[in-house]
Amino acid sequence: MYPNPVKDILFINTNIDEPRNSYLYLRNISGQLIYEISDLKKGELFIDVSDFKPGLYFLQINNGQSSRTIKVSVE
């Protein structure tokens, strides 16, 4: 995932072989769901955050077997 902090476009590389039961959630500091993608595919995807309020967000990626949460700073 890059860049972090981000102003416009957040790029995310995924290595998901089985898209079923996989998802990406982006939540604000209050836990509110801001952005969601389900059935992720292997490769690069991007999220346009240019309209997001500046602050700290949490990006959660789940591949159906494990989950990872990353802090993302939007400027």
N, C-alpha and C positions, 0 to 999 in steps of 0.2 A: 504494500500500500504506500502510495506517495502522492503528492508531498504532504507533509504533516509538520507544521500547520499548513492549511490549505485556504486559498481565497476563491478559486473558481471551480476547478475540476479535480475530483479525487479519483485516482486510478487504483484499481484493485486487481491483483493477479490471483486467480483461483486455480487450484489443482484438484478439482472435484471430478472424479471418474463416474460417479453414479449421481445424476442430478436429482433423482427422486428423493424426497424428504430433506433436501438441502435448502437453506435460506440465508438471507442477509437482512439484518435489521439495523437501522440507524436510529438511535434514540437521543433525545436531548438530556440535559443534566437532570431534569425532573422525571425522566423515565418515559416520557411521551414518545410514541412511535412516530417518527418523521418520514421515514423512507423504508420500503420493503421490496425485496426481490425474492421470489420462490423458484424452486427448480433451477438452481444455479448450474451453469455449464463451465467446463474447463476453459480457461483463457483469461483475457483481460476485459474488465468492465469498468465503466466510469459513472460517477455520480456528480451532477452539476449542483454545487453547493452555493453558487453565487447569490441566490435569494435567501439563504439561511441567515439567521441572526448570528452575529459573532458569539463564540463561546465554546464550551466543551461538549462534545458529543461522544456516544459510545457506539462503536461498530461491532456487531455480533455476527459472526459467520458460523454456521452449523452445516456440517457435511453429512449429517445423518448418523454419524458415529461419535463425533466429538464437536465441541463448541469452543470458539475463541472470541474473546472480547478485547477490543483495542480502543484506546482513547484517541479521539480525533479533535484537534483544535481548529475551529473555523475562525478566520480573521475577517 
